[in-house]
């Protein structure tokens, strides 16, 4: 602290920003084997995503998660909230599959099939068609505002918004029948729920794929942060062959690199220019790398032009690069203990899920005691308990159910015992159980309801209690 009356003193210091300035990345167009694979998966995933809601199964949408009536339709399956175990199993399978694939082949999910990558590719394609390739886009952004620049930028934004809104519309079409939603959308009659999610999902797609792009992968996605826990030196990653490429430097096509003391890398920096996250793969493994293999495609093209063998940048492992392993040795070392453990657990869960679904009984029952009348004595000196049963038909045809009860001597069903439930519907029914007076001591007694379908194989047993008053 300054003393009273003291002269002010200058303090030399340096201002340090806690935030890194964002530099826009202009990925260069690339063609090659892995680029074809990437676009093939873009087409496959989007055909499935955009086309699946329009597919019919019988008299309904093939895949529909109807939250209003709490029923989920997946082709021939009709699932209820009580089938949450299957959703849990799917999530566990997805997580284990991701762990397995990452341990074997790195972040290739990110580079080929992740929605962020897929929509970034689509939005970049639109940008390239309207504004041109890398150099043209850089010149356009650096030029002053003009009618040409405004029209191209506006056209790009309108195309992005159209794709984003169609994506949001399709997403909501998995929860509201899409043909019904289309009519509401065109007539501006959507409810607040549908309106919010169409525009929210569309806005997220527009922002993530159009503007944030690589920042989502680098700073927001947790997968990039914990991938190191699943990587080891036998994981297949995009690798630069430093022993072959260094020292790098420019040279003429006819020059002998050995005479110049150079490696195979001509230092063209094309591998950096095509990278969607803007990294230099020649610096080694980096968490920003999404294994899209764009650098492999462009490097192979350069090697072809200068007459050098391909593979300066390739999919390989750290052990393979340091030990000079062949492709067969690389594949053999992929099947290591951690991979076999992941694979065994994954197969066990998948088999369990398939068996469980194949043996699944196509109806469910919930039992609720009538709180207004726990127990009463009726004519004939019998003790009666009233129960409410919810019968849920998980098939797409009407089913007749017969209800019986056991657990106490002389226990009978005194009300109607046969009911019909319409396809994929749930019906509440009232069932009265009677017991001869003196047939059991006072208190609660465990009983069992047997619900049998008369139209399909299957029988359920549900536990409840019968109360005998004092």
N, C-alpha and C positions, 0 to 999 in steps of 0.2 A: 504493500500500500504506500502511496506517496505521502511524505511527511508534509504537514502544513507549512506553506511558505517555500517549499522546495521547487526548484526549476523543473519544468516538464522535460522528460528525457525521451528520445526516440528509441524504440525497440525494434530491432531488425527481426523480421519473421517471414515465413512463407505460407501463403494461403494454400491449403490442401483440400481439394474437393473429395467428399466421401462418395460421390456418384460418378460413374464412368460415362463420359459423353457417348451417346449412341451414334455410330457411323453406319449409314444405310448400306446394305449389301446388295449388289447387283449381280446375281448369279448368271453366268454365261451359259448359253444353250450347249447341250452335249448330246451326242448320239453314240450308241454302242449296245452291247449285250445287256448290261445291267440297266441301262436307261429303258430298254424295251421291256425288261422284267418289271421295272417300276411302273411304267405306264400300263402294262397289262394288269397289274394289281389295282391301279387306279380305276380302270374300266370295270374290273370284276367287282370290287367293293361298292362302287357307285351304282352299278346295275342292280346289285342286291339291295342296297339301301333305298334307292329311289323306286325300284320296281316291286319289291316285296309287298308293300301295302296295297297295291292294286291287284294282287293275285287273289282269286276267289277259291274257297274250299267249301263245296256244297252251296249253301245259301248264305254264306257269310264270308267276311274277310279272313284270309288264311292265317295272318298273324295280327292279333289285336289284343291289346292289354286294356280291357274295359274296366277302368277304375270305378266308374259309377256303380256298376253291379258287382264289382269285385270278382270278375272272372277273366282269366287269361287264356286266349285261344292261340295255340301253336300247331297249325295244320290239324292233325287228328286229335291232339291232346286238348283237354279242357281242364285247366288248373284253377284251384280255389286258394284263398289265403292260407288255408290249412296245409297246402302243398309247398309252403315256403322252404321246406327242406331241399326241394329240387333246385330252387333258385340259389340256395346256399351252396349246393353241390356244383352248380355251374360256375359260380364265382370262385370256388376253391380250385376247380379244374382249370379255369382261366389263369389264376395266379400261378399254379404249379407249371402250367404250360409255358408261361412267360419266363419263369425261373429256369426251366429246362432249356428253352430256346436260347436264353441269354447266356447260360453257362456254356452252351455248345457254339453258338454263332454270334454272340455279342448283341448289338442293338439293331439287328436287321429288321425287327418289327418296327422300330422308329423310322428306318430309312425307306421302307416299302409299303407298310400297311397302316401305320398310325394315322388317325383322322387328321391330326395337325399337318402331317406331311402330305397326305392326299389332297387336302383342300388348298394347301400352299402351292402344290404343283398346279392345280386347276387355276388358281388365281394368277399365278405367274404366267401360265400359258395365255390367259386373257390379256395380261399386261404386255406380253411380248407381241401378240397379234395386233394390238392397238398402238403401242408406243415403239415397238421395234426391239431389237436385241440389246445386249448389254451396253455397247458403246452409244447406240441411239438413245437409250433411256438416260444415260448419264449426260449426254449433250442436252436432251430435252429438259432435264431437271435443272441444269446449269444455265439455261437460256432465260432471258426476261419473258414476262408474260406477254403472250400474243394470242391471236385468234386460233391459230393452229394448236398451240400448247393447251389453251383452255378447252378446245373441242376434244382433243385426245384425252386429257385428264378427266373431263366430264363423261365422255363415252366409257372410259374404263370404270369409273365409279358406278355408273348406271348398270353396267354388266355385272360388276361385283355384287351390287345390291340385289339384282334379279336372282343370281345364283344363291345368295345368302337367304333371301326370302323363300325361295323354293325349297331350300334345305330345311328351314324352320317349319314350313308347311308340311313337308314329308315327315319330319320328326313327330309332330303332333298327330299326323295320320296314323301312327302306331297306337294311339290312345283314344282317338275319336275316329269312327269309320271314315275313311278318307274320301269316299264319294259324297257322303253327307257333308264332310268338312269343305269339300270343293264348292258345293252349292252355297254354303254359308259364307265362304271366303269371297266368292264373286259377287254375292249380293250384300256384302258388308253386314252380315248377320251373325258373325261369330260372337260367342259369349266372352266374358272377361277372361276366363281361364285359357281358352284357346288363343285369344288375341295376345295375351301376355306371353305365352310360350312360343308362338310363331315368331313374334318380333324379338323376344329375348334370345332364342336359339339362333335366329338369323343375325342379330347384332353380334353375338359371340363368334359366329362363323366369319362375318365380315371383318371384325376387329382382329381376330387371331390369324386368319389366313391372309388378309390384305395388308395389315400394318405391323402387327407384332412379330409374326413369322418366327424367325430363329430365336427371338427373345423368349418365346414360350418354352422352347426346347432347352435353352441355356439357363434360364432363371426361374421359370415357374414349374416345369415338370419335375416331380420328385424322382422319376426313374433315372435321370442322369446323375443324381446325387448318390443313390444307393446301388448303382450298377457295379461299383468297385467291389461290393461284397459278394457278387456273383461271378466276377471275372477272375481268371487265373491265367497262368502263362500258357495254358493249352486251349484257351478260348479263341475262336476264329474271329479275327478283327481285320479291318483295313490297315495294311502295313506297308511302310516304305522300306525298301531294301537298301539300307544305308551303306552296307558293305559294297554293294554294286554301284550305287548312285553317287557316292562321294569320292573325291571332291567334285562338286558340281560347277558348271560354268558354261557360257555360250561358246559355240564353235561352229565352223562351217560343216556342211553335210559330208564333205569329202575328207575332212580332217580325221586323223587317227587319234582317238581320245587317249590311248596309252602313251603316245609320243608327247602329248600335251600334259600328261599327268592328271587327266580328268576322269571322272566316272561317267556313268551313262546319263545322269541327269543333266539336261541342257539348260536348266534354270529358266524355263519359259514362264513359270508361275501360273500356267493354265490350271494346274490342280487347285490353286487357291481361288482362281476366278470362277470356277464352276461350283465351288463348295457352297451349299446353301446356308451354312453357319459361319462362313468366312474364316475357317482355320487353315493352317498350313500343315498338311499331313506329314510333311518331312520332319516336323519337330517331334514326332512320336505320338503315342496314344494320348488323346485328350478327351475329357468328358464331354466336350461339345460335339464330337464326331457322332453322327447318327448312322454310320455304316451304309450310306446310300450308294456308295461305289461310283459316284460321278467322277471322282478323281482317277479311278481305275480306267474308266472308259476313255477319258481325254488323254491320259498318259499313254495308254496303248496306241492311240491314234498318233501321238507324237513319235513314239518308238517306231511305228511303221514308216513314218515319213523320213526319219533319219537312218533307217535301216538297222536298228538295234532290236534284240529280242524283246518280246512283250514281258510284262510281269514285274517291272520296276516297282510299281505299286500294285498290290494284289491282296486277296484274302489269304491270310496266313495266321500263324500263332507266334508268340514271342519265342517259345522254345524252338519252333521250326526255323525261324529266321536266324537264331543264334547257332543252331546245330546243323543247319543245312539239310533238314529232313525232306524226303520226297513226299508226294501227295498221299501215297499209301500210308506212310508213317504218321502223317498229320491226322488222317482219318482214324487210324488205330488208337492214337492217344486221345481222341475225343471221347471215347467210351471209357472214361475214368470213373472211380467209385462214386463221386458226387452226382455225376450224370446218371449212372445206373440207379442210384437211390431215388432221384427225382422221377426217372422213368417208371420205376416199379410202383411208387406211390401213385403216380398219375394213372397208370394202367389199372391199378386196384380200384381207384375211385370211379374211373370210367366204367369198368365192368359192373361195379356195384350199382351205379346209376342206371345202366341199361337193364340189368336184371330187375331192379326195383320198379322201373317203368313198365317192363313187360309183365310183371306179376301184379301190377297195381289194380285194385278193385275199383270199377268205374262209378263208385258212389261213396258218399261220406255222411256221417250222422253226428249231430251234436245234441246232447241231452241237457235240458234245464228243468229243474223242479219248479212247479207252480208255487210261487212264494205266497200267493193268496190263500192257499189251502194245502198245508203241509201234510196233514193226516186227518181223517174224519171217519166216523162210524156211519154206515149207510144201512138201508133196509136189508133185513136178513142177518143182521148182526155181523156184518163183514167190515173190515177196516180197509179204507180206500186211500190211496195216494195218487195224486194227479201229476203227470209229467208232460212237458212240451218237448217234442223232438223236431229237429230241423233235418229234413231229408234232402240231400244235395245230389242231384243227378249229374255226374261228370261225363255222361255220354251224350251223343247227339240223336238219341231215339228215346221215346217214352219208356219208362220202366215202372213195373208194379212191385211194390214192396210188401212183405208180410212181416209183422212184428210179433214177437213172443218174448216171454220173460221167465227167468228161472233164478233159483237161489234160496227160496223158502218153500216148504211143503204146502201145497194147495194154492200157490200164487197163480193168478189167472189174469188175462187181459179182459176187462169188462166193457171196453169200448170197441169201436171199429179197429180192426187189426190189419186191414189191407188198404193200401193207398197207391195212387198213381201220381207220378211226378213227370212233368213234361221235360223235353230235352234241354239240357244245360240250365235247368231251373232249380230253385231251392224252395221247399214248401214246409211250413210249420204245421205240425199236427199235434192233437191232444190225445194222450193215451192214459186211460185210467187202469190202475192195477188194484186188484182186491185180494185180500187175504182173510181166511176164516178167523173169527174171533178166537183168541187163545192159540192160534197157530204159531206164535212166536212171542218171546218175552218182550217187554217194553224196551224202547231204545231204537237205535238205528241199526239196520242190518244190510249187509252188502248183497246186492242183487245184480243180475246181468240181463241186458236186453240183447236179443238176437234179431238182427235185421237181415232178411234174406231177399235177394232180388229174384223174382219169378221169371224174368226175361233174359237174364244174363248170368253166367256163373259168378258167384261171389256171395260171401256171407260175412257180416261184421258183428262183433260182440263188443258192447260198450258197458262199462261198469257204472252203477249208481247206488243209491241207498234207499231203503224202504223204512219209513218211520212208523213204529208202533207206539201209540200214546199210552200213558199210564192209566 
